[in-house]
């Protein structure tokens, strides 16, 4: 039954890797979106001041 245990462990490792990768992607997306929104807001404010 060693093969099954190894499979389960590798599945868990793969799942953890996928979760970590997903979190990294969402964090990167959040950072990018924040930058885009800030840029958009500053542009909007400049137009309103004119």
SVG drawing of the C-alpha trace seen along z (x, -y; Angstrom):
<svg xmlns="http://www.w3.org/2000/svg" viewBox="-15 -74 21 76">
<polyline fill="none" stroke="black" stroke-width="0.4" points="0.0,0.0 3.1,-2.2 2.2,-3.3 -1.2,-4.6 0.4,-6.6 2.9,-8.2 0.1,-9.1 -1.9,-10.7 1.1,-12.7 2.0,-13.8 -1.7,-14.8 -1.6,-16.9 1.7,-18.5 0.2,-19.3 -2.9,-20.8 -0.8,-22.9 1.3,-24.1 -1.9,-25.0 -3.3,-26.9 0.0,-28.8 0.2,-29.6 -3.5,-30.8 -2.8,-33.1 0.3,-34.5 -1.8,-35.2 -4.6,-36.8 -2.1,-38.9 -0.4,-40.0 -3.8,-40.8 -4.7,-42.8 -1.5,-44.8 -2.0,-45.5 -5.7,-46.5 -4.8,-48.8 -2.2,-50.5 -4.7,-50.9 -7.4,-52.2 -5.1,-54.7 -3.9,-55.9 -7.5,-56.2 -8.6,-58.1 -5.7,-60.6 -6.5,-61.2 -10.1,-61.7 -9.2,-64.2 -6.9,-66.2 -9.8,-66.5 -12.2,-67.6 -9.8,-70.3 -9.5,-71.9"/>
</svg>
